[in-house]
């Protein structure tokens, strides 16, 4: 799943703090466990209600009168075991549980629990819900599900926990003029009336309840076969011309992931389903039927931007990575959510670098890691592996630390052990745990065996301890001394804490002499002998901030243009974080951009623009802001002259993205010619649709009342 909005085409998350209230994890008893669900649904889309019947094959491990499972908002008509008398059903709203008490004890062995019930269809895009929109032939309503982490209990009584895997057979009664979708292909269609039919789907492999999916709507599907799998993109009627790019990328990604994971996708089909609007979480990795907000699937070659193109790929690749990391192999409990989401966040970048190297997505990923560090440096940080006691707390665990610090740790590990060893360990993990559940050490143990390095100790330091390591670099006669501390956004908040150390793999080299591998496993302190100027964290793989003393920093700043783009970004990001937190002189934040050549990598310049805009937000409407904006305009003027106002034939994709960001920033800083040009273009609708979107942003930012009314009318 990708939570909330996607910024800079990379998918960012809304940070939250997990509040630990219950001392005991709320899990269901293991006296009765499911092995198979046979689910029949009959929704009434107009009334927003549904009826359901489910026959669950269960294994009883010890005689009991009670069956305890999850159910929320469901009304039970009956619940029987092997055709016996009805159980007495008691619902507990706080825990989302139902207790079925039978008069006669249930004996050890296999049984079939049958329940009939009704429920309501919501409008919140979680659970079982409806989405309304205007189609080519008038108002339309789509029904769909979105269950992570614990909303399947709103569709059916079930064991709604990731470790309670079972197989599923699903049928749904649907209008004949609409498409019904689930995790597996359609197995049988039975006519019920002139307008209604029953669609039954093939049985799934063993999977967790939160990955179950059903939908009914006015859909169309395009598809292609790859590696024996029918890959499809499903969109609302009329949108198939915008689905081709997503299908092309999904086909390439499925083949790529089959090879990378060393385990072929085990389902006969994989659909990418575009919701007719925005869904909670942005996207959801249901096995074989991934559900997306439509803007993350649809791509209009005539109107979409280059940033849109990369965004669609990254969200698709993130959710498809989950088909292995999360679906085929699933965490045992929500404590280890980071391994699912951190891996998918990292993998979306890794796959992009292999399949679309021209995007240089690995460079863009530095902003992902920055978000993890920013959250981890705050007073409300938490450990990556965190205790989750309840379903509500699981819902709160989707944050920057889970996703972005998790991705940074995995990126660091991949660099430390080497790409080939890392992939070999991942392949062993998939083979050992397919269709099962794991904890995070299951992966790292195999990687340690594969690489012969202290992976478990490093992983433990970074996932069980909070905080961002701070590496202090002090120049010496022979090189530098490295000393670990902790970085915090507000240093006084950690002043009373004892010193903390991490086993930190660091690449250190004389600037301009790159090293491909970490050369120091830092733990508290180390002396490194090498010629100056010394660059620490070469390649920026280590999850850390680097604080240079004055002389070492000035030496690096003087040769900034000669450094690799990734190291330019590292120096910029650290200078900003350290300067705004009081660890380093604040003037380093503006000293570095002035040293960057105008022909530097567009991604680096784009990052400078973001940092300038963030600095601008710290000023009020004062003379100081005016002075800063004057500085920003003078800094960006040579770049604007080089980039130009319109797309050039054959220019790199990232140059196009940079131009859009640059024009918007220049308008924010008060560049009158840029603002006036945007107003003229927008009034005359001149330029490409993508260029007009940038013009719209500029016009809207500087709109007066009349312009705002005109924009609102155009929006309608």
Secondary structure as UniProt FT lines:
FT   TURN            8..9
FT   STRAND          32..44
FT   TURN            45..48
FT   STRAND          49..60
FT   STRAND          64..70
FT   STRAND          75..81
FT   TURN            82..83
FT   STRAND          88..92
FT   TURN            93..96
FT   STRAND          97..106
FT   STRAND          109..120
FT   STRAND          127..135
FT   TURN            136..137
FT   STRAND          138..146
FT   TURN            148..150
FT   HELIX           152..154
FT   TURN            162..163
FT   STRAND          166..175
FT   TURN            176..177
FT   STRAND          179..182
FT   STRAND          186..191
FT   STRAND          196..201
FT   HELIX           209..211
FT   STRAND          214..217
FT   STRAND          219..226
FT   TURN            227..228
FT   STRAND          229..236
FT   TURN            237..238
FT   HELIX           240..242
FT   HELIX           244..261
FT   STRAND          269..274
FT   TURN            280..281
FT   STRAND          283..284
FT   TURN            287..288
FT   STRAND          289..292
FT   HELIX           294..296
FT   TURN            301..303
FT   HELIX           306..321
FT   TURN            322..324
FT   TURN            326..328
FT   STRAND          329..331
FT   HELIX           334..336
FT   HELIX           337..355
FT   HELIX           357..359
FT   HELIX           361..376
FT   TURN            379..380
FT   HELIX           391..396
FT   HELIX           401..405
FT   HELIX           406..417
FT   HELIX           419..433
FT   TURN            434..435
FT   STRAND          437..438
FT   HELIX           440..451
FT   HELIX           455..464
FT   STRAND          468..475
FT   STRAND          479..487
FT   HELIX           491..494
FT   TURN            495..496
FT   STRAND          504..506
FT   STRAND          508..510
FT   TURN            511..512
FT   STRAND          520..522
FT   STRAND          525..529
FT   STRAND          534..536
FT   HELIX           538..540
FT   STRAND          544..548
FT   HELIX           550..558
FT   HELIX           560..562
FT   HELIX           565..581
FT   TURN            586..587
FT   HELIX           588..594
FT   TURN            598..599
FT   HELIX           602..617
FT   HELIX           623..643
FT   TURN            649..650
FT   HELIX           653..668
FT   TURN            669..670
FT   HELIX           672..684
FT   HELIX           689..701
FT   HELIX           705..715
//
